[in-house]
Amino acid sequence: MNTSEQSTDRLDEQFARRLATFIADEVADADESIEPDTDLLVTGLVDSLGVVMIVDWLERELAIAIDPGDVVLEHFQSVEAMLAYLRTR
């Protein structure tokens, strides 16, 4: 793994922690930390309004626009899924 890949991995991990913290504190009001692979939708931690809040946060944090057509279960089911989606942009 080269230096730029290592830096990107660290940024991904740091961003994943920030995203999970935002979801736990502001969206889900979860008592426990949210793991990258926690299924946010099936567990009921996040509902449709929560997804809207997450999309808004991502757009502000990353200075991007997320197409409404991309707001689908497979992209927002977990923090891992969100990161995978964001890497494709």
N, C-alpha and C positions, 0 to 999 in steps of 0.2 A: 504494500500500500504506500503510495507516495505522499508527500507532505500535504498537498492540496486535498487529497482524499481524506487524510486524517483530520484536517481542519474542518472539512465539510461534515464528517461524522460527528465531531465534537459540537459543531453548530446544530446539527440535527438533534443530538441528545439534549443540548441546552434548550433548544426551541421546543422539543417534545415535552420537557419538564415544565416549561412556561405554559404551554398549551394545556397540559394535564392539570396544572394548578389553577388556571383560569376556569376550566370546566368544573373542577371540584368545588371551587370557591364561589363562582358567579353563576354557573348554570345548574349544576346538579346539587349544590349545597351538600356535598358528600362528606360523611364523617371520616372516611378512609381515603387514602391517596388513590388516584386512578392510575392503573398500569397502562403501558402502551397498547396491550392487547385486550383490555377490558372492553367488552361489547356494551357500548353506551346505550344503544337503542333497545336491545332485547332485555337488558337489566332494568330499563325504565329510568336510568339516570338522566337521560336526555330525551326530551320530547321535541315536537316540531318547532316550537318556539325556541327551544334550546339550540337547535341546529341553526336557526336564523341568527341567534346571538353569536354562535361560534363562527359562522360565515362572516359576520360583521367584524368580529375581532381579527380574524385572519386577514381580511381585506385591509384593515387599518394597520396591523402589525407589519404586513409585507408589502403594503402599497400596491396591491393588485386588485383586479376586479374578477370575481368568480362568477362565471356564467350560471344563471339559474338552472340551466339544463344539466350542469355538472353536480348539482346538489341532489345526489342520489345515495341510497343506502350504502352501496359499496364504497363510496368515498368518505362517508362520515360515520361509519359504524364504530370506529375506534380511533385512537390517536395514531396508531400505526397506519391505518387506512388513509387518514388525512395526510400524513407525511408522504405516503406513496403517491397519492393524488397530486400533492403539491410538487413533488419531484418531476412529474410529467409535464408540468407547465413551463 
